[in-house]
Amino acid sequence: MLLHRTGLIALVSLVSVAMATSAYAQKKYDPGASDAEIRIGNIMPYSGPASAYGTIGKAQAAYFNKINAEGGINGRKINFISYDDAYSPPKAVEQARKLVESDEVLLVFQPLGTPSNSAIQKYMNAKKVPQLFVATGATKFGDPQNFPWTMGWQPNYQSEGRIYAAYIKKNYPNGRIAALWQNDDAGRDQMKGLRDGLGDKANMIIADKSYEVSDPTIDSQIVALKDSGADILMTWAAPKGAAQAIRKVAELGWKPVYFIGNVSTSVATVLKPAGLENARGIISTAYIKDPTDPTWKDDPGIKAWSAFMEKYYPEGDRTNNNNVYGYATAQTMVQVLKQCGDDLTRENVMRQAASLKDFSSDVLLPGIRINTGKDDFFPIEQMQLMRFNGTSWELFGEIISGEVGH
């Protein structure tokens, strides 16, 4: 009897230990996570020269409100804390410190802009806080060996440059290219992709001019590029600069084969201010569905996005594809947090972000999938070319991969 009782006590003790271990294994939290909430930080240019992108942060906040209204993620509500850095790197550093040290967020999601992300990258990695799905395509944000806490989201700029180069080589083999680029890592990356993609045809680029995002005008650069005798124009610019370039090219009566970078394809914030007629015929790339394209009129994904906008962000512009981008990035973030389960540590957030397999937001173009791995921090590497018809963008050709060696 005594033996039986001792055995029973031992069994109860083992079960208690097992239950405690299992409870411990089930729930792990770092600062910013608890049974009730997940605190996510964000930095956006709500003011300043790149304020056209501010709507992305508002769309993300609206999407997280939707998730909260539906019960949250595994029962936890998202507390989304978004600050303005006015597209200023010193301000971005200040806001990142505030988010990590005062707000104690679990991670910083989608901070926007190459200069701002460059300014906070070392700090985020030293603090071991995820700088996740950064809103820039600069290639330096997909370097898991040196910066394991930083990951991109959108196609990187070098991939995009290679895609344009392939199209130009095939369709305009004797063309003369002039390029306008933003004087930062983004612009340098885009130019590198274009040059690398052209390969032994890189001498097709006969002129290039840089500009500062804070420049009040880029008229002199456009005049100089026209005077070079180029018949192909590549504009890598933020929305304000892109709109100014389109207007100036039209004013000069210049009719080059015209390409603009994907980050400035919004009908609402770039093409309308530039004049829709002036933008007719411009070529760019896409990886998300454009709400102005009649192709998607009855598409379930765009219908779901439209219903979301109506309910959670009614003041948002539905011709602005930045609002589609905000929705798609927030959906990706939610997927990662769902995969985390009850292990809401910063390490597991990065582990799950690097374990996305064929994930697709309902607003990504058909055939485009998000895939990551421990050595692959470039979630999207496919795009499709599109041309503006004066009213909306029209996709053409196949889905193209512009993979840059990892």
Rosetta blueprint (number, residue, H / E / L):
1 M L
2 L H
3 L H
4 H H
5 R H
6 T H
7 G H
8 L H
9 I H
10 A H
11 L H
12 V H
13 S H
14 L H
15 V H
16 S H
17 V H
18 A H
19 M H
20 A H
21 T H
22 S H
23 A H
24 Y H
25 A H
26 Q H
27 K L
28 K E
29 Y E
30 D L
31 P L
32 G L
33 A E
34 S L
35 D L
36 A L
37 E E
38 I E
39 R E
40 I E
41 G E
42 N E
43 I E
44 M E
45 P L
46 Y L
47 S L
48 G L
49 P L
50 A L
51 S H
52 A H
53 Y H
54 G H
55 T H
56 I H
57 G H
58 K H
59 A H
60 Q H
61 A H
62 A H
63 Y H
64 F H
65 N H
66 K H
67 I H
68 N H
69 A H
70 E L
71 G L
72 G L
73 I E
74 N L
75 G L
76 R E
77 K E
78 I E
79 N E
80 F E
81 I E
82 S E
83 Y E
84 D E
85 D L
86 A L
87 Y L
88 S L
89 P H
90 P H
91 K H
92 A H
93 V H
94 E H
95 Q H
96 A H
97 R H
98 K H
99 L H
100 V H
101 E H
102 S H
103 D L
104 E L
105 V L
106 L L
107 L E
108 V E
109 F E
110 Q L
111 P L
112 L E
113 G L
114 T H
115 P H
116 S H
117 N H
118 S H
119 A H
120 I H
121 Q H
122 K H
123 Y H
124 M H
125 N H
126 A H
127 K H
128 K L
129 V L
130 P L
131 Q E
132 L E
133 F L
134 V L
135 A E
136 T L
137 G L
138 A L
139 T H
140 K H
141 F H
142 G L
143 D L
144 P L
145 Q L
146 N L
147 F L
148 P L
149 W L
150 T E
151 M L
152 G L
153 W L
154 Q L
155 P L
156 N L
157 Y H
158 Q H
159 S H
160 E H
161 G H
162 R H
163 I H
164 Y H
165 A H
166 A H
167 Y H
168 I H
169 K H
170 K H
171 N H
172 Y L
173 P L
174 N L
175 G L
176 R L
177 I E
178 A E
179 A E
180 L E
181 W E
182 Q E
183 N L
184 D L
185 D H
186 A H
187 G H
188 R H
189 D H
190 Q H
191 M H
192 K H
193 G H
194 L H
195 R H
196 D H
197 G H
198 L H
199 G H
200 D H
201 K H
202 A H
203 N H
204 M H
205 I E
206 I E
207 A E
208 D E
209 K E
210 S E
211 Y E
212 E L
213 V L
214 S L
215 D L
216 P L
217 T L
218 I L
219 D H
220 S H
221 Q H
222 I H
223 V H
224 A H
225 L H
226 K H
227 D H
228 S L
229 G L
230 A L
231 D L
232 I E
233 L E
234 M E
235 T E
236 W E
237 A L
238 A L
239 P H
240 K H
241 G H
242 A H
243 A H
244 Q H
245 A H
246 I H
247 R H
248 K H
249 V H
250 A H
251 E H
252 L L
253 G L
254 W L
255 K L
256 P L
257 V E
258 Y E
259 F E
260 I E
261 G L
262 N H
263 V H
264 S H
265 T L
266 S L
267 V H
268 A H
269 T H
270 V H
271 L H
272 K H
273 P H
274 A H
275 G L
276 L H
277 E H
278 N H
279 A H
280 R L
281 G L
282 I L
283 I E
284 S E
285 T E
286 A E
287 Y L
288 I E
289 K L
290 D L
291 P L
292 T L
293 D L
294 P H
295 T H
296 W H
297 K L
298 D L
299 D L
300 P H
301 G H
302 I H
303 K H
304 A H
305 W H
306 S H
307 A H
308 F H
309 M H
310 E H
311 K H
312 Y H
313 Y L
314 P L
315 E L
316 G L
317 D L
318 R L
319 T L
320 N L
321 N H
322 N H
323 N H
324 V H
325 Y H
326 G H
327 Y H
328 A H
329 T H
330 A H
331 Q H
332 T H
333 M H
334 V H
335 Q H
336 V H
337 L H
338 K H
339 Q H
340 C H
341 G L
342 D L
343 D E
344 L E
345 T L
346 R H
347 E H
348 N H
349 V H
350 M H
351 R H
352 Q H
353 A H
354 A L
355 S L
356 L L
357 K L
358 D L
359 F E
360 S L
361 S L
362 D L
363 V L
364 L E
365 L L
366 P L
367 G L
368 I L
369 R L
370 I E
371 N L
372 T L
373 G E
374 K L
375 D L
376 D E
377 F L
378 F L
379 P L
380 I L
381 E L
382 Q E
383 M E
384 Q E
385 L E
386 M E
387 R E
388 F E
389 N L
390 G L
391 T L
392 S L
393 W E
394 E E
395 L E
396 F E
397 G E
398 E E
399 I E
400 I E
401 S E
402 G L
403 E L
404 V L
405 G L
406 H L
